[in-house]
Amino acid sequence: MSVDKKSSNNTLVMTLLKGRTFIVLIVLLIFFSIAAPNFLNMNTALLIGKHVALYGILAIGMTYVIITGGIDLSVGAIVGLAGMIAGGLLQKGLTLKMFGVTLYFSVPAVVIITVLIGAIIGIVNGLIITKFNVAPFIATLGMMYVARGFANIHSNGATYSDLKGYEALGNQGWGFFGSSVAGIPVGLVILVILGVIFAVLLKKTSFGWHVFAIGGNEKAAKLSGVKVDKVKILVYMISGICSSIVGIIASSQLAASHPATGESWEMNAIASAVLGGTSMAGGIGTIGGTIVGAFVIGVINDGMVMCGVSEFWQMVIKGLVIVLAVIIDQFQRNLQAKMALKARNESK
C-alpha cells in the first residue's frame, strides 16, 4: 500500500471516528424502528426526549469533571436527594421548632434552594479532592453514600407523592418542569439552554481553557498560573448544580419524589459523555458531543425496553457500550498521535 493511500485511509478512519456518535445514533434508530414497530411514533419520541433531558443535563456536569481528569460518582445520589428536598419543601415546608412556625416556599424558591444544595455538595466534593488530596473516585463514592443516606433519612425512606402543591400555600406549579410545551418536553428545552450556556463557557472563556489545560497536563497548567484547585472546585460545583436540576425535573415528571431516584444514573452520565467523545484520560470533550451521546443512551434504554430486553441484559449492554467507547477513544488518540508525528516528520 502506498504512503499516500495509507494516509488517505487514516484520514477517512479519523473522520468516521469523530462522527461515530452520530453514526451510532442513526444505526440505532434504524435498528429499533425495525425491531419495535411503534418505536418511531410521537409518544415514544416524547418519552425518549424526557429521558434524554435527564441523562443529558447530568452528563453536561460530568463532561466538565471528566475533562479535568476526574470522575463524579455522586451525581445519581444528588438527583435523589434534590428530589426529596424539593418534595419535602412542597409538602411539609420547613419547620422552625424554636419559633414554632412552618415556612412554605413558592416553586421558584424551592428550585433555588434545591439548586443551591446541589452546588454546596459539589463544592464539598471539590474541597475534599483538592484540599485533602483524595482521589475523585473515592471522594465522590463516599459522597454518593452520604447523599443517598440523607435522601432516605429525609423521609425515613418514604415517598413524597402527588407534588401538586396547594393554592392556599402559593406553591402550585411544580408539574411544569415535567410537562411539554408545544409538544416539546420542558426538560428538553432546559437541556438545550444549559447545553448552549455550558458549551460557550467551555469553549469561549478562560475558565473553559483552564478546564482543558488541567485535563491535558495538570502540572503544566499549575506552572502556567492556572488556579487548579479553584477550577476543580467550580467544576464539581457545576456537576452538583446539574444533578440537582435533574432531580427537580425527575420529581416533576413523576409528580413524586423517592429516595431511590437516580440510582445508577451516574453510569448513564459517564456513558453519554464518553460516547460523545469526552476522553476518560482528560483534556478532550465537547458539550455538543455529550448531548448526542445522551440521545444514544436514551435510544438504547427505551429501545431495549420496547424490544422486551430484560433489565439485567440492559445493564450488561450498557456496560459493554461504556467499555467499547473507551477502547475506541483510545484508538482515536493513538491514531491522532501517529498522524501528528508523521506530519511533523514530513514538515522537516
C-alpha positions in Angstrom: 0.0 0.0 0.0 1.4 3.4 -1.0 2.1 6.0 1.6 -0.5 8.4 0.1 -3.2 5.7 0.1 -2.4 4.8 3.7 -2.6 8.4 4.7 -5.9 8.8 3.0 -7.2 5.8 4.7 -6.1 7.1 8.1 -7.9 10.4 7.4 -11.1 8.6 6.5 -10.9 6.5 9.6 -10.3 9.6 11.7 -13.3 11.3 10.1 -15.5 8.3 10.9 -14.2 8.1 14.4 -15.0 11.8 15.0 -18.6 11.3 13.7 -19.1 7.9 15.4 -21.7 9.1 17.8 -24.0 10.4 15.0 -23.4 7.2 13.0 -24.3 5.0 16.0 -27.4 7.1 16.7 -28.7 6.7 13.1 -27.9 3.0 13.1 -29.8 2.5 16.4 -32.8 4.5 15.2 -33.0 2.3 12.1 -32.5 -0.9 14.1 -35.1 -0.2 16.7 -37.6 1.1 14.2 -37.4 -2.3 12.6 -37.3 -4.4 15.8 -40.1 -2.4 17.5 -42.7 -1.1 15.0 -44.1 1.6 17.3 -40.6 2.9 18.1 -40.8 6.0 15.8 -44.2 7.2 16.8 -44.8 10.6 18.6 -45.4 9.1 22.1 -42.1 7.2 22.0 -40.3 10.3 20.8 -41.7 12.3 23.7 -40.7 9.6 26.2 -37.2 9.4 24.8 -37.0 13.2 24.9 -37.9 13.3 28.6 -35.3 10.6 29.4 -32.6 12.3 27.2 -33.2 15.5 29.1 -32.3 13.8 32.4 -29.2 12.0 31.1 -28.0 15.0 29.0 -28.1 17.6 31.8 -26.5 15.1 34.2 -23.8 14.4 31.5 -23.0 18.1 31.0 -21.7 18.4 34.5 -19.9 15.0 34.1 -18.2 16.2 31.0 -16.6 19.1 32.8 -15.4 16.7 35.5 -14.0 14.1 33.1 -12.2 16.8 31.0 -10.2 17.7 34.2 -9.3 14.1 34.6 -11.8 13.4 37.4 -15.0 11.5 37.9 -18.2 12.1 39.9 -20.0 9.0 41.1 -22.3 11.1 43.4 -24.5 12.6 40.7 -27.2 10.0 40.8 -27.5 10.2 44.6 -27.6 14.0 44.4 -30.5 13.6 42.0 -32.4 11.6 44.6 -31.5 13.9 47.4 -32.5 17.0 45.4 -35.9 15.4 44.6 -36.5 14.6 48.3 -35.6 18.1 49.4 -37.9 19.7 46.8 -40.7 17.2 47.6 -40.4 17.8 51.4 -40.4 21.6 51.0 -43.5 21.4 48.8 -45.4 19.0 51.1 -44.2 19.7 54.6 -42.5 23.1 54.3 -39.6 24.0 56.6 -40.5 23.8 60.3 -38.6 26.1 62.7 -39.2 24.4 66.1 -37.6 27.2 68.1 -40.1 29.6 66.7 -43.0 27.2 66.5 -43.7 28.0 62.8 -43.6 26.2 59.5 -42.5 28.1 56.4 -43.8 27.2 52.9 -42.0 28.3 49.8 -43.1 29.2 46.3 -42.0 26.9 43.4 -39.2 29.3 42.3 -37.9 29.5 45.9 -37.9 25.7 46.1 -36.0 25.5 42.9 -33.3 28.0 44.1 -32.9 26.2 47.5 -32.6 22.8 45.7 -30.0 24.0 43.2 -28.0 25.7 46.0 -27.9 22.4 47.9 -26.6 20.7 44.8 -24.0 23.4 44.4 -22.9 23.0 48.0 -22.5 19.3 47.7 -20.4 19.8 44.6 -18.2 22.3 46.3 -17.7 19.9 49.2 -16.7 17.2 46.7 -14.2 19.7 45.1 -12.8 20.7 48.5 -12.2 17.1 49.6 -10.5 16.3 46.3 -8.3 19.4 46.2 -7.6 20.3 49.9 -7.2 16.7 51.2 -5.8 15.1 48.1 -8.4 12.4 48.0 -8.9 10.6 44.7 -12.1 11.8 42.8 -13.3 8.2 42.6 -13.1 7.7 46.4 -14.3 11.2 47.4 -17.4 11.1 45.2 -18.1 7.4 46.0 -18.2 8.4 49.7 -20.5 11.4 48.8 -22.7 9.1 46.9 -23.5 7.1 50.0 -23.8 10.2 52.1 -26.3 11.9 49.7 -28.3 8.7 49.3 -28.4 8.2 53.0 -29.7 11.7 53.6 -32.3 11.2 50.9 -33.7 8.2 52.9 -33.3 10.0 56.2 -35.3 12.9 54.9 -38.5 10.9 54.7 -37.5 7.7 56.6 -37.4 6.0 53.2 -41.0 7.1 52.2 -42.1 8.7 49.0 -43.4 12.3 48.7 -46.3 11.7 46.3 -48.7 14.0 44.4 -46.5 17.0 44.3 -49.1 19.5 43.0 -48.7 22.0 45.8 -51.6 23.9 47.5 -53.2 27.0 46.2 -53.6 28.4 49.8 -49.8 28.0 50.3 -48.9 29.5 47.0 -46.7 26.6 45.9 -48.5 25.2 42.9 -46.9 24.6 39.5 -44.3 22.0 40.2 -45.6 19.9 37.3 -44.4 22.5 34.8 -40.8 21.1 34.7 -42.1 17.6 33.7 -44.7 18.9 31.2 -44.5 19.6 27.5 -44.9 23.0 25.7 -46.0 22.8 22.0 -45.2 19.1 22.1 -41.6 19.6 23.3 -40.7 18.4 26.8 -39.7 21.3 29.1 -36.8 19.2 30.3 -35.5 19.0 26.7 -35.8 22.8 26.4 -33.8 23.2 29.7 -31.2 20.7 28.3 -30.7 22.9 25.2 -30.5 26.1 27.2 -27.9 24.6 29.6 -26.1 23.0 26.7 -25.6 26.3 25.0 -24.6 28.1 28.2 -22.0 25.5 29.2 -20.7 24.9 25.7 -19.9 28.6 25.4 -18.4 28.6 28.9 -16.2 25.7 28.0 -15.1 26.9 24.5 -15.1 30.6 24.7 -13.9 31.6 28.2 -10.6 31.5 30.1 -12.3 29.2 32.6 -13.1 26.7 29.9 -9.5 26.8 28.6 -8.3 26.2 32.2 -10.5 23.2 32.4 -8.9 21.7 29.3 -5.4 22.7 30.5 -5.9 20.8 33.8 -7.0 17.7 32.0 -4.2 17.9 29.4 -1.4 18.4 31.9 -2.2 19.5 35.5 1.4 20.2 36.5 2.0 22.4 33.4 -1.3 24.2 34.0 -0.3 25.0 37.5 3.1 26.2 36.4 1.5 28.5 33.8 -0.6 30.2 36.5 -3.9 28.3 36.4 -5.6 28.2 39.8 -6.1 24.4 39.6 -7.8 23.9 42.9 -10.3 26.7 42.3 -11.2 25.4 38.8 -11.7 21.9 40.1 -14.0 23.1 42.9 -16.0 25.1 40.4 -16.2 22.0 38.0 -17.6 19.8 40.8 -20.0 22.6 41.7 -21.3 22.6 38.1 -21.8 18.9 38.4 -23.7 19.3 41.6 -25.9 22.0 40.1 -26.7 19.9 37.0 -27.5 16.9 39.3 -29.9 19.0 41.4 -31.7 20.3 38.2 -32.2 16.7 37.1 -33.6 15.9 40.5 -36.1 18.8 40.0 -37.1 17.7 36.5 -37.4 14.0 37.5 -39.6 14.7 40.5 -41.8 16.9 38.3 -42.1 14.3 35.6 -43.1 11.6 38.2 -45.2 14.1 40.4 -43.4 12.4 43.2 -40.0 12.2 45.0 -38.5 8.9 46.0 -35.1 8.4 47.8 -34.0 5.8 45.2 -34.5 8.1 42.2 -31.3 8.5 40.2 -29.8 5.1 41.2 -27.0 4.1 38.7 -27.7 7.3 36.6 -24.0 8.2 37.1 -23.4 5.4 34.6 -25.7 6.9 32.1 -24.0 10.3 32.5 -20.5 8.8 32.1 -21.6 6.7 29.1 -23.2 9.8 27.5 -20.0 11.9 27.9 -17.7 9.1 26.7 -19.8 8.2 23.7 -19.9 11.9 22.8 -16.1 12.0 22.6 -15.0 13.0 26.1 -11.8 11.2 26.9 -11.5 9.4 30.2 -7.8 10.5 30.2 -8.9 14.1 30.4 -8.3 17.1 28.2 -10.8 16.3 25.5 -14.5 16.8 25.3 -17.4 18.8 23.9 -20.9 19.6 25.3 -22.5 19.0 21.8 -21.0 15.6 21.6 -22.2 14.7 25.1 -25.7 15.7 24.2 -25.7 13.5 21.1 -24.3 10.7 23.4 -27.2 11.2 25.7 -29.6 10.7 22.8 -27.7 7.4 22.1 -28.1 6.2 25.7 -31.8 7.3 25.7 -32.5 5.4 22.4 -30.7 2.3 23.7 -32.5 2.3 27.0 -36.0 2.9 25.6 -35.4 0.7 22.6 -34.4 -2.3 24.7 -37.4 -1.8 26.9 -39.7 -1.8 23.8 -38.0 -4.9 22.5 -38.6 -6.7 25.8 -34.9 -6.9 26.8 -34.6 -7.8 30.5 -33.3 -5.2 32.9 -30.3 -7.5 33.6 -29.3 -7.7 30.0 -29.7 -3.9 29.7 -27.1 -3.5 32.4 -24.7 -5.8 30.6 -25.2 -4.0 27.3 -24.7 -0.5 28.8 -21.6 -1.7 30.5 -20.2 -3.1 27.2 -21.1 0.2 25.5 -19.0 2.2 28.0 -16.0 -0.2 27.6 -16.3 -0.1 23.8 -16.5 3.7 23.8 -13.3 3.9 25.9 -11.5 1.5 23.6 -12.5 3.5 20.5 -11.4 6.7 22.3 -8.0 5.2 23.0 -7.7 4.0 19.4 -8.6 7.5 18.2 -6.0 9.1 20.5 -3.3 6.7 19.3 -4.2 7.3 15.6 -4.1 11.1 16.1 -0.7 10.9 17.8 0.7 8.8 14.9 -0.7 11.3 12.3 0.6 14.3 14.2 4.1 12.6 14.4 4.0 11.8 10.7 3.0 15.4 9.9 5.9 16.8 11.9 8.4 14.4 10.3 7.2 15.4 6.8 7.5 19.1 7.6 11.2 18.8 8.5 
